[in-house]
Structure formats: structure tokens, C-alpha cells
């Protein structure tokens, strides 16, 4: 492209007249251009299958009957689509399908000494500090469309001490969306106090393995407000801020809370957390299969494609995903991500996915 031409959008959606050649894929990323002048064409890669690529002539890419920039809403069920006015593959019809429920994207704020940080694979010696004003950051995520916020009290997880309570109260007072917190919640009194200060949910991790009966008691006392956090390394549960590793199998712990009244399970894969290398789909599939409780994925998300890959697990009960580092370093844009996996989500009608 010459310097005088407007910059093309980075994402494109195949319309009815182009779906035949696009292999059923609707959503593509712009890779680059080929040729010049009348011969100019653009190379596209399917978001859900990066190995599937097309070279589309410039005139066709700019024809909104064939392609449109950005995310486009999917039909609720496979309607008959418009024929190709250019005489190509007309009357191409989407297979009948019912799109799964939208997946909730939950931005994470990890608190250490009152600051917003991220750890690499849970290592307190590998800290990246993103903001010294967690309240402002929380408000920013809310303004960008987040429907829930996830807080982690890293000081509490490591020591059990409520170092960040003042910041937590300030965040819950400033926001109108629900806020959940995990880290160092190891007594009934601590859970009660946190729920009383404005939090919507508290997450129990270490206590879930050491005092499972307490989790059940709290779930009965606070319906819909108790979540179990299961953090695993190589399939085994880690506790106390991931410092200690148990011999308890993560899937077995998840299964043990079936029928307990727990609102959800947050499954964190320590090996991928903070790496941006992609979620551990195999481990998530196993966790979803171990319990009928709603599952929230955590760890490894580094791109929109990672979020789209998680959609294939939505029918198994994976209803949300916690995203941290990718939002802070710009690998994932929250507004774009909400469009990608929200009600107008990008799941291809062909059922193609990365897992």
C-alpha cells in the first residue's frame, strides 16, 4: 500500500458471497499485501485456523458484499444467505446452528503492597509492576466494558495477612460492576468480612483443600458468593500463593465440591500463568469434565485467538476467562475481546477451533 492510502483494518469478516471460498471461516486477520496496482491483493489468515490462508484481490476485499472490516454479528440460526451478485457461488447457506452463550472476560488486578502487578508463573521474584493506582486501573476496565473484576491479594495469598484491604475497599466503593477477590481467605470470619465490605464473591483456594467443610458451610451461608480456586501445576493442586504443592489431583478436588452450593470453580494453570503462551486446553477440558459446576479459566491467554479457542469449551461449562498480563501489555484489547467472544461472538459456523 502506498503512503497515500488509508490503513486497512487488521480484521475482516467474510460475507455470504465469500463463504464458499473461505472454507466456512468468517473471521480473518490481515497479514500483508501482494502485487501492485490492478494486481494488488491481500493475504488473510483465518483467526480460528491460522494455517488457512486466502489471497483476496483488493477490489473484492473492499466490496462489502464479500468482506467487511472488523467483527460482525453472527446469525442466531443458519438463515439462507444472499446470493453472490457477482455471479460467483450464490445461494451458499450456513449450516443450522445455535451459538453458545457468550463467554465472560474478567480483567484481573493482582495486588502486591498496594500496587497493581503481575507475577510470572506465580513467582514472587518475577514481578512486573503495571500501576501504583489500582483504583484508577479498575475504573479503566469498567469503562472499557468489563462486567466483572477479579482481584488477587498476593500478600494475603503468601502470608495470610490483609495488607491490601484499604485498596480493596476503595475499588469496591468506586465500581458499579461486581468484584471478586481471592488470596489469603482462610477463615469464615475473613470471608464474612470481605463480603460485607462490598465484594460480590470471595475465592477460597488453600482452605478448599485444607478445610473443605468450611467451604461448604460458607457456600450455604452465602449462596452464589463462594468460589473455589484450584491452582494446579502438572495436575496437582498448589496452595499458599503457589509456594506449596500438595498431592491432591486438581480434577479430584473439583469433583469433591459437586452439589456443595459453590458458585463456580476458577481453574488456574500455573505453568501458563503470566506467559501469554495460550491456555492449557487439555487441563481445562479435564476440569470441566470432572464437575458440573461453572468453570472460569485462568492462565496463559495472550491473544484474541486464545480466547476464541476457549469458546470450544463453552458447551462443557467453561463460562468465563480471567485475563491479566495480555490486557496490560496490549496483546489483547478488552473492547475487541468483548466483541470477539460476547453475544456477537466470532465462533465460525464450521465449528473450526484450535483445540
Kinemage of the C-alpha trace (Angstrom):
@kinemage 1
@onewidth
@group {chain A} dominant
@subgroup {mainchain}
@vectorlist {calphas} color= white
{ca unk a 1} P 0.000 0.000 0.000
{ca unk a 2} L 1.242 3.481 -0.786
{ca unk a 3} L 1.556 6.108 1.870
{ca unk a 4} L -1.454 7.964 0.443
{ca unk a 5} L -3.922 5.095 1.021
{ca unk a 6} L -5.787 4.702 4.282
{ca unk a 7} L -4.531 1.922 6.504
{ca unk a 8} L -6.649 -1.192 6.157
{ca unk a 9} L -8.298 -2.569 9.297
{ca unk a 10} L -6.435 -5.559 10.780
{ca unk a 11} L -9.511 -7.830 10.955
{ca unk a 12} L -12.029 -8.821 8.261
{ca unk a 13} L -15.233 -10.855 8.170
{ca unk a 14} L -16.260 -12.948 5.169
{ca unk a 15} L -19.785 -12.190 3.986
{ca unk a 16} L -22.268 -14.544 2.306
{ca unk a 17} L -20.776 -14.265 -1.145
{ca unk a 18} L -17.273 -15.131 0.094
{ca unk a 19} L -18.016 -18.004 2.454
{ca unk a 20} L -17.649 -20.641 -0.248
{ca unk a 21} L -14.010 -19.774 -0.900
{ca unk a 22} L -13.299 -19.060 2.772
{ca unk a 23} L -13.931 -22.665 3.813
{ca unk a 24} L -16.695 -21.667 6.210
{ca unk a 25} L -14.368 -19.406 8.179
{ca unk a 26} L -15.806 -15.956 8.782
{ca unk a 27} L -13.123 -14.140 10.710
{ca unk a 28} L -9.692 -13.322 9.294
{ca unk a 29} L -6.583 -11.364 10.176
{ca unk a 30} L -4.784 -9.243 7.578
{ca unk a 31} L -1.227 -10.494 7.066
{ca unk a 32} L 0.046 -8.344 4.199
{ca unk a 33} L -0.227 -7.477 0.512
{ca unk a 34} L 0.941 -8.870 -2.796
{ca unk a 35} L 1.376 -7.173 -6.169
{ca unk a 36} L 0.771 -3.595 -7.250
{ca unk a 37} L -1.861 -1.505 -8.985
{ca unk a 38} L -4.686 -3.502 -10.536
{ca unk a 39} L -2.964 -6.738 -9.445
{ca unk a 40} L -2.830 -5.813 -5.776
{ca unk a 41} L -4.223 -8.441 -3.404
{ca unk a 42} L -4.154 -9.027 0.330
{ca unk a 43} L -3.236 -12.146 2.276
{ca unk a 44} L -5.614 -13.163 5.068
{ca unk a 45} L -5.362 -15.880 7.732
{ca unk a 46} L -8.394 -17.396 9.498
{ca unk a 47} L -8.393 -16.435 13.178
{ca unk a 48} L -9.589 -19.865 14.292
{ca unk a 49} L -7.185 -21.695 11.986
{ca unk a 50} L -4.126 -19.533 11.203
{ca unk a 51} L -2.915 -22.166 8.750
{ca unk a 52} L -5.895 -21.460 6.482
{ca unk a 53} L -4.962 -18.523 4.269
{ca unk a 54} L -6.502 -16.677 1.345
{ca unk a 55} L -5.230 -14.136 -1.166
{ca unk a 56} L -8.083 -11.709 -1.868
{ca unk a 57} L -7.983 -9.097 -4.670
{ca unk a 58} L -8.154 -5.533 -3.422
{ca unk a 59} L -11.433 -4.787 -5.220
{ca unk a 60} L -13.101 -7.789 -3.579
{ca unk a 61} L -11.768 -7.001 -0.124
{ca unk a 62} L -13.289 -3.530 -0.392
{ca unk a 63} L -16.629 -4.909 -1.601
{ca unk a 64} L -18.858 -5.056 1.480
{ca unk a 65} L -20.964 -7.727 -0.181
{ca unk a 66} L -17.939 -10.034 0.079
{ca unk a 67} L -15.904 -8.756 3.043
{ca unk a 68} L -16.385 -6.315 5.879
{ca unk a 69} L -13.798 -4.863 8.247
{ca unk a 70} L -13.979 -5.738 11.916
{ca unk a 71} L -16.151 -8.111 13.896
{ca unk a 72} L -19.654 -8.833 12.570
{ca unk a 73} L -22.564 -10.379 14.440
{ca unk a 74} L -23.438 -13.985 13.624
{ca unk a 75} L -26.997 -15.052 12.766
{ca unk a 76} L -28.858 -16.832 15.556
{ca unk a 77} L -29.508 -19.845 13.339
{ca unk a 78} L -28.456 -20.671 9.787
{ca unk a 79} L -30.630 -18.442 7.593
{ca unk a 80} L -30.470 -18.527 3.831
{ca unk a 81} L -27.859 -16.043 2.758
{ca unk a 82} L -27.883 -13.591 -0.133
{ca unk a 83} L -26.604 -14.863 -3.436
{ca unk a 84} L -23.389 -13.574 -4.902
{ca unk a 85} L -24.331 -10.594 -7.096
{ca unk a 86} L -21.073 -11.036 -8.967
{ca unk a 87} L -22.152 -14.393 -10.409
{ca unk a 88} L -19.912 -16.460 -8.120
{ca unk a 89} L -21.054 -19.069 -5.614
{ca unk a 90} L -24.573 -17.791 -4.982
{ca unk a 91} L -27.069 -19.239 -2.539
{ca unk a 92} L -24.342 -20.538 -0.182
{ca unk a 93} L -26.099 -21.477 3.050
{ca unk a 94} L -24.769 -21.664 6.592
{ca unk a 95} L -25.396 -24.950 8.427
{ca unk a 96} L -28.082 -24.773 11.083
{ca unk a 97} L -26.556 -23.957 14.460
{ca unk a 98} L -27.345 -22.314 17.753
{ca unk a 99} L -24.478 -20.202 19.081
{ca unk a 100} L -23.341 -20.987 22.602
{ca unk a 101} L -23.658 -18.499 25.417
{ca unk a 102} L -21.218 -15.608 25.452
{ca unk a 103} L -18.043 -16.091 27.450
{ca unk a 104} L -17.371 -13.516 30.152
{ca unk a 105} L -13.969 -11.829 30.077
{ca unk a 106} L -12.824 -10.843 33.561
{ca unk a 107} L -9.868 -8.446 33.843
{ca unk a 108} L -7.510 -9.245 36.699
{ca unk a 109} L -5.800 -6.883 39.111
{ca unk a 110} L -3.132 -8.535 41.233
{ca unk a 111} L -2.303 -6.535 44.348
{ca unk a 112} L 1.131 -6.527 45.971
{ca unk a 113} L 1.997 -3.838 48.524
{ca unk a 114} L -0.967 -1.815 47.287
{ca unk a 115} L 0.216 -1.805 43.669
{ca unk a 116} L -1.090 -3.457 40.523
{ca unk a 117} L 1.387 -6.162 39.440
{ca unk a 118} L 1.685 -9.461 37.584
{ca unk a 119} L 3.795 -12.472 38.503
{ca unk a 120} L 5.377 -14.847 36.015
{ca unk a 121} L 4.135 -18.389 36.767
{ca unk a 122} L 3.370 -17.332 40.330
{ca unk a 123} L 6.986 -16.453 41.132
{ca unk a 124} L 7.187 -13.583 43.636
{ca unk a 125} L 10.742 -12.941 42.439
{ca unk a 126} L 9.485 -12.232 38.899
{ca unk a 127} L 7.229 -9.223 39.423
{ca unk a 128} L 6.139 -6.729 36.785
{ca unk a 129} L 4.540 -3.571 38.189
{ca unk a 130} L 1.872 -2.022 35.983
{ca unk a 131} L 0.285 0.691 38.118
{ca unk a 132} L 0.557 2.289 41.532
{ca unk a 133} L -3.129 3.281 41.346
{ca unk a 134} L -5.265 0.101 41.313
{ca unk a 135} L -8.490 2.097 41.730
{ca unk a 136} L -7.829 4.038 38.528
{ca unk a 137} L -6.995 0.798 36.748
{ca unk a 138} L -10.195 -0.836 37.985
{ca unk a 139} L -12.232 2.114 36.757
{ca unk a 140} L -10.495 1.903 33.379
{ca unk a 141} L -11.502 -1.743 32.939
{ca unk a 142} L -15.075 -0.910 33.905
{ca unk a 143} L -15.202 1.985 31.431
{ca unk a 144} L -13.934 -0.305 28.667
{ca unk a 145} L -16.870 -2.665 29.179
{ca unk a 146} L -15.819 -5.221 31.782
{ca unk a 147} L -18.803 -6.788 33.519
{ca unk a 148} L -16.820 -8.227 36.439
{ca unk a 149} L -13.407 -7.598 38.017
{ca unk a 150} L -11.068 -10.183 39.515
{ca unk a 151} L -8.765 -9.160 42.371
{ca unk a 152} L -5.920 -11.233 43.752
{ca unk a 153} L -4.405 -10.300 47.104
{ca unk a 154} L -0.883 -11.610 46.588
{ca unk a 155} L 0.226 -10.508 50.044
{ca unk a 156} L -2.726 -12.325 51.540
{ca unk a 157} L -2.040 -15.452 49.486
{ca unk a 158} L 1.553 -15.582 50.658
{ca unk a 159} L 1.221 -14.528 54.295
{ca unk a 160} L -2.488 -14.635 55.095
{ca unk a 161} L -2.331 -11.008 56.265
{ca unk a 162} L -4.871 -8.404 54.991
{ca unk a 163} L -2.258 -5.985 53.664
{ca unk a 164} L -4.396 -4.664 50.790
{ca unk a 165} L -7.798 -4.259 52.440
{ca unk a 166} L -7.849 -0.473 52.114
{ca unk a 167} L -7.271 -0.732 48.363
{ca unk a 168} L -9.925 -3.459 48.045
{ca unk a 169} L -12.498 -1.266 49.820
{ca unk a 170} L -11.607 1.708 47.624
{ca unk a 171} L -12.088 -0.392 44.470
{ca unk a 172} L -15.451 -1.828 45.506
{ca unk a 173} L -16.636 1.670 46.509
{ca unk a 174} L -15.611 3.147 43.154
{ca unk a 175} L -17.025 0.458 40.851
{ca unk a 176} L -20.594 -0.448 39.952
{ca unk a 177} L -19.730 -3.859 38.456
{ca unk a 178} L -19.325 -6.921 40.710
{ca unk a 179} L -15.852 -7.565 42.131
{ca unk a 180} L -14.442 -10.892 43.315
{ca unk a 181} L -11.309 -11.481 45.353
{ca unk a 182} L -9.014 -14.357 46.128
{ca unk a 183} L -5.843 -14.681 48.124
{ca unk a 184} L -5.498 -15.387 51.835
{ca unk a 185} L -9.188 -16.101 52.515
{ca unk a 186} L -8.679 -18.923 55.024
{ca unk a 187} L -11.263 -18.373 57.767
{ca unk a 188} L -15.011 -17.928 57.908
{ca unk a 189} L -14.564 -14.551 59.592
{ca unk a 190} L -12.274 -13.338 56.811
{ca unk a 191} L -14.777 -14.404 54.150
{ca unk a 192} L -17.645 -12.752 56.024
{ca unk a 193} L -15.693 -9.504 56.440
{ca unk a 194} L -14.759 -9.325 52.754
{ca unk a 195} L -18.304 -9.942 51.579
{ca unk a 196} L -19.526 -7.277 53.973
{ca unk a 197} L -17.140 -4.671 52.526
{ca unk a 198} L -18.706 -4.721 49.085
{ca unk a 199} L -17.214 -7.729 47.314
{ca unk a 200} L -19.622 -9.814 45.282
{ca unk a 201} L -17.666 -13.073 45.632
{ca unk a 202} L -14.743 -14.448 47.569
{ca unk a 203} L -12.474 -17.177 46.255
{ca unk a 204} L -11.234 -19.935 48.538
{ca unk a 205} L -8.066 -21.715 47.469
{ca unk a 206} L -5.851 -23.112 50.218
{ca unk a 207} L -8.803 -23.629 52.570
{ca unk a 208} L -10.596 -25.647 49.884
{ca unk a 209} L -8.035 -28.388 50.238
{ca unk a 210} L -7.274 -27.994 53.955
{ca unk a 211} L -10.824 -27.348 55.247
{ca unk a 212} L -13.331 -28.394 52.564
{ca unk a 213} L -16.170 -28.499 55.081
{ca unk a 214} L -15.668 -24.797 55.793
{ca unk a 215} L -16.151 -24.091 52.100
{ca unk a 216} L -19.470 -25.934 52.157
{ca unk a 217} L -20.590 -24.062 55.261
{ca unk a 218} L -19.752 -20.705 53.703
{ca unk a 219} L -21.471 -21.669 50.437
{ca unk a 220} L -24.643 -22.429 52.396
{ca unk a 221} L -24.352 -19.153 54.330
{ca unk a 222} L -23.622 -17.015 51.249
{ca unk a 223} L -25.452 -18.573 48.260
{ca unk a 224} L -23.873 -17.710 44.926
{ca unk a 225} L -20.981 -15.826 46.505
{ca unk a 226} L -18.390 -18.518 47.264
{ca unk a 227} L -15.984 -19.623 44.545
{ca unk a 228} L -13.330 -22.330 44.788
{ca unk a 229} L -9.960 -21.501 43.261
{ca unk a 230} L -7.992 -24.537 42.118
{ca unk a 231} L -4.450 -23.654 41.114
{ca unk a 232} L -2.567 -26.581 39.627
{ca unk a 233} L 0.929 -27.390 38.475
{ca unk a 234} L 1.247 -30.606 36.453
{ca unk a 235} L -2.238 -31.578 37.540
{ca unk a 236} L -1.549 -31.257 41.278
{ca unk a 237} L -3.015 -28.533 43.485
{ca unk a 238} L -0.666 -25.814 44.768
{ca unk a 239} L -1.509 -23.790 47.875
{ca unk a 240} L -0.419 -20.748 49.913
{ca unk a 241} L 0.287 -18.483 46.987
{ca unk a 242} L 1.552 -21.415 44.890
{ca unk a 243} L 4.502 -21.807 47.253
{ca unk a 244} L 3.457 -25.275 48.453
{ca unk a 245} L 2.438 -28.199 46.257
{ca unk a 246} L 0.050 -30.857 47.511
{ca unk a 247} L -0.520 -34.416 46.352
{ca unk a 248} L -4.166 -33.695 45.603
{ca unk a 249} L -5.210 -34.099 41.969
{ca unk a 250} L -6.937 -30.952 40.719
{ca unk a 251} L -9.767 -32.803 38.961
{ca unk a 252} L -10.499 -34.829 42.093
{ca unk a 253} L -10.720 -31.677 44.195
{ca unk a 254} L -13.119 -30.148 41.662
{ca unk a 255} L -15.313 -33.242 41.726
{ca unk a 256} L -15.446 -33.192 45.529
{ca unk a 257} L -17.434 -29.921 45.510
{ca unk a 258} L -20.210 -31.256 43.309
{ca unk a 259} L -23.547 -30.323 44.891
{ca unk a 260} L -21.864 -28.172 47.544
{ca unk a 261} L -23.560 -24.900 46.593
{ca unk a 262} L -20.287 -23.382 45.377
{ca unk a 263} L -20.981 -20.769 42.680
{ca unk a 264} L -18.075 -21.654 40.383
{ca unk a 265} L -14.560 -23.032 40.144
{ca unk a 266} L -11.647 -20.945 38.907
{ca unk a 267} L -9.073 -23.211 37.300
{ca unk a 268} L -5.589 -21.719 37.054
{ca unk a 269} L -2.776 -23.476 35.222
{ca unk a 270} L 0.365 -22.238 36.944
{ca unk a 271} L 2.690 -23.317 34.121
{ca unk a 272} L 0.997 -20.941 31.671
{ca unk a 273} L 0.002 -18.108 34.026
{ca unk a 274} L 1.616 -14.837 33.006
{ca unk a 275} L 3.343 -16.409 29.985
{ca unk a 276} L 0.936 -15.318 27.190
{ca unk a 277} L 1.624 -18.763 25.664
{ca unk a 278} L -2.020 -19.808 25.427
{ca unk a 279} L -4.349 -21.574 27.872
{ca unk a 280} L -3.924 -25.241 28.777
{ca unk a 281} L -6.982 -26.502 26.893
{ca unk a 282} L -6.383 -30.127 27.794
{ca unk a 283} L -6.303 -29.373 31.529
{ca unk a 284} L -9.410 -27.187 31.257
{ca unk a 285} L -11.272 -29.899 29.392
{ca unk a 286} L -10.396 -32.363 32.162
{ca unk a 287} L -11.512 -29.930 34.866
{ca unk a 288} L -14.799 -29.238 33.077
{ca unk a 289} L -15.409 -32.950 32.796
{ca unk a 290} L -14.772 -33.536 36.490
{ca unk a 291} L -17.595 -31.316 37.745
{ca unk a 292} L -20.842 -29.764 36.527
{ca unk a 293} L -20.025 -26.524 38.363
{ca unk a 294} L -19.433 -23.474 36.138
{ca unk a 295} L -15.740 -23.180 35.308
{ca unk a 296} L -13.706 -19.991 34.858
{ca unk a 297} L -10.394 -20.380 33.044
{ca unk a 298} L -7.262 -18.570 34.154
{ca unk a 299} L -3.716 -18.545 32.857
{ca unk a 300} L -1.931 -18.195 29.538
{ca unk a 301} L -4.262 -16.003 27.466
{ca unk a 302} L -2.106 -13.921 25.152
{ca unk a 303} L -4.247 -13.155 22.107
{ca unk a 304} L -7.745 -12.960 20.679
{ca unk a 305} L -7.112 -16.371 19.116
{ca unk a 306} L -6.599 -17.850 22.593
{ca unk a 307} L -9.985 -16.502 23.643
{ca unk a 308} L -11.619 -17.929 20.542
{ca unk a 309} L -10.051 -21.320 21.238
{ca unk a 310} L -11.679 -21.322 24.686
{ca unk a 311} L -15.108 -20.987 23.073
{ca unk a 312} L -14.997 -24.634 22.041
{ca unk a 313} L -15.070 -25.498 25.754
{ca unk a 314} L -18.127 -23.336 26.499
{ca unk a 315} L -20.548 -26.267 25.963
{ca unk a 316} L -18.609 -28.159 28.647
{ca unk a 317} L -19.270 -25.446 31.222
{ca unk a 318} L -16.364 -23.021 30.757
{ca unk a 319} L -18.305 -19.778 31.120
{ca unk a 320} L -15.594 -17.189 31.685
{ca unk a 321} L -11.912 -16.399 31.440
{ca unk a 322} L -9.669 -14.241 33.611
{ca unk a 323} L -7.215 -12.146 31.605
{ca unk a 324} L -4.308 -10.285 33.151
{ca unk a 325} L -0.948 -9.605 31.553
{ca unk a 326} L -2.282 -9.678 27.984
{ca unk a 327} L -4.539 -6.713 28.755
{ca unk a 328} L -1.762 -4.727 30.375
{ca unk a 329} L 0.825 -5.159 27.644
{ca unk a 330} L -1.693 -4.654 24.831
{ca unk a 331} L -1.641 -8.191 23.422
{ca unk a 332} L -5.415 -8.230 23.961
{ca unk a 333} L -7.653 -5.170 23.679
{ca unk a 334} L -10.562 -5.518 26.106
{ca unk a 335} L -13.119 -3.877 23.833
{ca unk a 336} L -12.082 -6.054 20.901
{ca unk a 337} L -12.082 -9.160 23.084
{ca unk a 338} L -15.584 -8.437 24.353
{ca unk a 339} L -16.750 -8.234 20.747
{ca unk a 340} L -14.900 -11.406 19.856
{ca unk a 341} L -16.448 -13.692 22.483
{ca unk a 342} L -19.505 -11.703 23.597
{ca unk a 343} L -23.071 -12.097 22.288
{ca unk a 344} L -21.860 -11.279 18.744
{ca unk a 345} L -19.013 -13.699 19.151
{ca unk a 346} L -16.745 -14.992 16.391
{ca unk a 347} L -17.231 -18.775 16.557
{ca unk a 348} L -17.169 -19.984 12.966
{ca unk a 349} L -20.240 -21.861 11.680
{ca unk a 350} L -17.931 -24.646 10.537
{ca unk a 351} L -17.126 -25.376 14.186
{ca unk a 352} L -13.424 -24.896 13.476
{ca unk a 353} L -11.235 -24.237 16.503
{ca unk a 354} L -7.669 -24.539 17.672
{ca unk a 355} L -8.223 -27.348 20.159
